[in-house]
Amino acid sequence: MNDATGTVISGVIAFAAAVIGAVIAGRYAKRGAEAGGRKAVEAALAQVHGQAAAEHWQWVRSQRHQSFAALLAAYAALDEVLARIAPMVRNGAGLDEATGREVREHALELQAKTSQLALWGPIEANSLAYAIMGKSVAAVRALLHIESLSTPSPSVEWSSFERARDEMVQAHATFLQRAGEIIRDPRQPVG
C-alpha cells in the first residue's frame, strides 16, 4: 500500500466518521430541540394558566364586592324606611298605600340582592346574607302586624318589633364584618 492509498483510505474513514458524528450529533440536537421546545411550551402554558387564574380571581372578587355593596345598599334603604315609619306606627297612624308599597319594594329588593350575592359566594357570605334578609323580613312583618291591629298592645307588639329590629341590625353588623374580611383576604377561594 502506498502513501497515496493510505491517505485516501484515511480520508474516507475520517469523512465517514465525520458524517456518522454529524448524523449522531444531529439526532441528539433534534431531540434536545424538541425537549427544549416542549419545556418552553409547557412553561408558556403554565404562565398563561396562572395569569388566567389570577385574572379570574380578580373578576370574581370584583363581582363579590359589587354584590356585597348592592346588598348593603338594599339593606340601608329598607332600614331607612323602617326607621322613618316606625314612629308613625307606634303613634297609631296607619300606613298609606304608597308607604306600604315602598316597604314591600325595599324588602323585595333586599331579597333580590341576597339571591344575586348567592351567585358569587363564598357560602359563608351567602348564609350571612340570608340571615340579614330573614331578620329584615321578620322586622317588616312585625311592624306591619302592629300596624294592622285595630287596638295594638303597645308593650307586647312593640317589643317584638324592637327585638326583630335588633336582630336585623346584628345580622347586618355580622355580615358587614365578615364581608370586609372576605374582600380583603387575597387567599379567599373562588368556589
Residue, then its C-alpha position, 0 to 999 in steps of 0.5 A: m500500500n502506498d502513501a497515496t492509498g493510505t491517505v485516501i483510505s484515511g480520508v474516507i474513514a475520517f469523512a465517514a466518521a465525520v458524517i456518522g458524528a454529524v448524523i449522531a450529533g444531529r439526532y441528539a440536537k433534534r431531540g434536545a430541540e424538541a425537549g427544549g421546545r416542549k419545556a418552553v411550551e409547557a412553561a408558556l402554558a403554565q404562565v398563561h394558566g396562572q395569569a388566567a387564574a389570577e385574572h379570574w380571581q380578580w373578576v370574581r372578587s370584583q363581582r363579590h364586592q359589587s354584590f356585597a355593596a348592592l346588598l348593603a345598599a338594599y339593606a340601608a334603604l329598607d332600614e331607612v324606611l323602617a326607621r322613618i315609619a316606625p314612629m308613625v306606627r307606634n303613634g297609631a297612624g296607619l300606613d298609606e298605600a304608597t308607604g306600604r308599597e315602598v316597604r314591600e319594594h325595599a324588602l323585595e329588593l333586599q331579597a333580590k340582592t341576597s339571591q344575586l350575592a348567592l351567585w358569587g359566594p363564598i357560602e359563608a357570605n351567602s348564609l350571612a346574607y340570608a340571615i340579614m334578609g330573614k331578620s329584615v323580613a321578620a322586622v317588616r312583618a312585625l311592624l306591619h302586624i302592629e300596624s294592622l291591629s285595630t287596638p295594638s298592645p303597645s308593650v307586647e307588639w312593640s317589643s317584638f318589633e324592637r327585638a326583630r329590629d335588633e336582630m336585623v341590625q346584628a345580622h347586618a353588623t355580622f355580615l358587614q364584618r365578615a364581608g370586609e374580611i372576605i374582600r380583603d383576604p387575597r387567599q379567599p377561594v373562588g368556589 
